[in-house]
C-alpha cells in the first residue's frame, strides 16, 4: 500500500547535550491508517471511457456566446465596428485613408507593370486587398498593398505560363502514297491551350491564399 507522510512534528531532544537541538519526527502512515485517522475518502478516478466522453463533451459544447466569440474572432469588424467612436476617430481615419489611397494607386499600377500585368490590374490590387482587410484584419496600423518581391515572383510565373495570342498548328489535306496504297488524311487543327496574364496571376494568388489559410 502507498505510504502517506504526516506533517512533521518537532520535539526537543532531551538526551543530547545541546538543549537547543530539535529532533524532527515524521511518522509514515499507510493509506488505510490515513483514511482511519484523518477521515479521508479517496475519490474514484473515472475510467478512460468517461474521460474521453467528458473531453469530447467539453470540446464540442457550444453556447450562444461561444458561437459569437468564434465569429468575431474570424471577422473582427463585428467586434470593433459597434464600438467605433465617429466623433473622435472619423476625421483622422478619413485623412489617413485619403493619404494611403493617393500612395497606393500609382504604386499599384507600377507594381502591376513589374509583375507583367496591365496597369489597370494595379488599381484592383490597390483597392480590394484593403477592402478585405477592413473586414478580416486585426491591426488598424497596417497598410495593405503590393510589394516588389511578390511582383517579381509573379512576373516569372506569368512570363512562363501566359501567352496573349494563342498559337495553332493546322494540317491541310495531304495525300500519302505508300506501297501503291493511297491514304488521304483529313484536315486537323491542333490548338495549344493558352492563358492570359490575368488568369495566371489570379490562379497563383488564389493558390497562395488557400495555402496560407490552411
ZAMARGU-4260 file (C-alpha; in steps of 0.2 Angstrom, whole numbers, plus 5000, padded with zeros to 4 digits):
<rodrens>
0) 5000/5000/5000 | 5006/5018/4997 | 5013/5027/5011 | 5007/5044/5017 | 5018/5056/5027
5) 5010/5067/5040 | 5016/5084/5043 | 5032/5084/5053 | 5032/5087/5071 | 5046/5095/5081
10) 5051/5089/5098 | 5066/5095/5109 | 5078/5081/5111 | 5081/5078/5130 | 5096/5066/5128
15) 5108/5077/5120 | 5120/5090/5127 | 5114/5104/5117 | 5097/5110/5124 | 5093/5119/5108
20) 5094/5104/5096 | 5077/5100/5088 | 5073/5082/5083 | 5060/5080/5068 | 5048/5066/5069
25) 5039/5061/5053 | 5029/5045/5055 | 5024/5036/5040 | 5006/5031/5038 | 4998/5018/5026
30) 4983/5023/5015 | 4972/5013/5027 | 4979/5022/5043 | 4977/5039/5034 | 4959/5036/5030
35) 4955/5030/5048 | 4965/5044/5057 | 4960/5059/5046 | 4943/5053/5039 | 4950/5054/5022
40) 4940/5046/5007 | 4949/5045/4991 | 4939/5050/4976 | 4936/5037/4962 | 4946/5040/4946
45) 4935/5039/4931 | 4939/5026/4918 | 4945/5030/4901 | 4928/5030/4893 | 4922/5043/4905
50) 4937/5053/4902 | 4935/5053/4883 | 4917/5056/4884 | 4920/5071/4896 | 4933/5079/4885
55) 4923/5077/4869 | 4908/5085/4878 | 4919/5099/4884 | 4927/5102/4867 | 4910/5101/4857
60) 4899/5110/4870 | 4893/5126/4862 | 4883/5141/4868 | 4877/5157/4860 | 4891/5167/4867
65) 4904/5154/4861 | 4897/5155/4844 | 4898/5174/4844 | 4916/5174/4850 | 4921/5162/4837
70) 4913/5173/4823 | 4920/5189/4830 | 4937/5181/4831 | 4937/5177/4812 | 4928/5193/4807
75) 4935/5206/4818 | 4924/5220/4811 | 4909/5214/4820 | 4918/5217/4836 | 4926/5234/4834
80) 4913/5242/4822 | 4899/5243/4835 | 4911/5252/4847 | 4918/5264/4834 | 4918/5282/4840
85) 4913/5293/4825 | 4916/5309/4833 | 4934/5305/4839 | 4940/5294/4825 | 4931/5298/4809
90) 4941/5313/4804 | 4958/5305/4807 | 4953/5289/4798 | 4947/5299/4783 | 4963/5309/4781
95) 4973/5293/4783 | 4963/5284/4770 | 4965/5298/4758 | 4984/5298/4761 | 4986/5279/4759
100) 4974/5279/4743 | 4985/5293/4735 | 5000/5282/4738 | 4993/5265/4733 | 4985/5270/4716
105) 5001/5274/4707 | 5011/5262/4717 | 4999/5248/4712 | 5000/5252/4694 | 5019/5252/4694
110) 5019/5236/4703 | 5007/5228/4690 | 5019/5233/4676 | 5033/5225/4686 | 5023/5209/4688
115) 5019/5208/4669 | 5001/5213/4671 | 4991/5228/4663 | 4991/5244/4673 | 4973/5243/4677
120) 4976/5227/4687 | 4986/5238/4699 | 4970/5248/4703 | 4962/5232/4708 | 4977/5227/4719
125) 4976/5244/4727 | 4958/5243/4731 | 4952/5226/4735 | 4965/5220/4747 | 4962/5235/4758
130) 4943/5232/4757 | 4945/5214/4763 | 4957/5219/4777 | 4944/5231/4784 | 4933/5215/4787
135) 4946/5202/4791 | 4961/5212/4798 | 4966/5213/4816 | 4978/5228/4816 | 4972/5246/4812
140) 4990/5252/4809 | 4994/5240/4794 | 4994/5247/4777 | 4989/5233/4765 | 4996/5233/4747
145) 5008/5225/4735 | 5027/5225/4736 | 5041/5222/4724 | 5047/5204/4729 | 5030/5197/4726
150) 5028/5206/4709 | 5045/5200/4703 | 5040/5182/4708 | 5023/5184/4699 | 5031/5191/4684
155) 5042/5175/4682 | 5026/5164/4683 | 5016/5175/4671 | 5030/5175/4659 | 5032/5156/4659
160) 5014/5151/4658 | 5004/5165/4650 | 5003/5170/4631 | 4992/5184/4624 | 4990/5176/4607
165) 4985/5158/4605 | 4996/5148/4593 | 4989/5134/4582 | 4996/5121/4570 | 4985/5117/4555
170) 4987/5101/4545 | 4979/5103/4527 | 4973/5088/4517 | 4988/5078/4512 | 4988/5063/4500
175) 5001/5050/4505 | 5005/5035/4494 | 5015/5021/4501 | 5016/5003/4493 | 5003/5008/4479
180) 4990/5011/4493 | 4983/5029/4494 | 4979/5036/4510 | 4971/5053/4512 | 4972/5062/4529
185) 4958/5075/4533 | 4962/5092/4539 | 4965/5093/4558 | 4969/5108/4569 | 4979/5106/4584
190) 4977/5121/4596 | 4988/5124/4611 | 4979/5129/4627 | 4984/5147/4632 | 4981/5158/4647
195) 4981/5177/4649 | 4992/5185/4662 | 4977/5190/4672 | 4971/5171/4673 | 4988/5165/4678
200) 4990/5178/4691 | 4973/5175/4698 | 4976/5157/4700 | 4993/5159/4708 | 4986/5172/4720
205) 4971/5160/4725 | 4983/5145/4727 | 4994/5156/4739 | 4979/5162/4749 | 4972/5144/4751
210) 4989/5139/4757 | 4990/5152/4770 | 4973/5149/4776 | 4976/5130/4778
</rodrens>
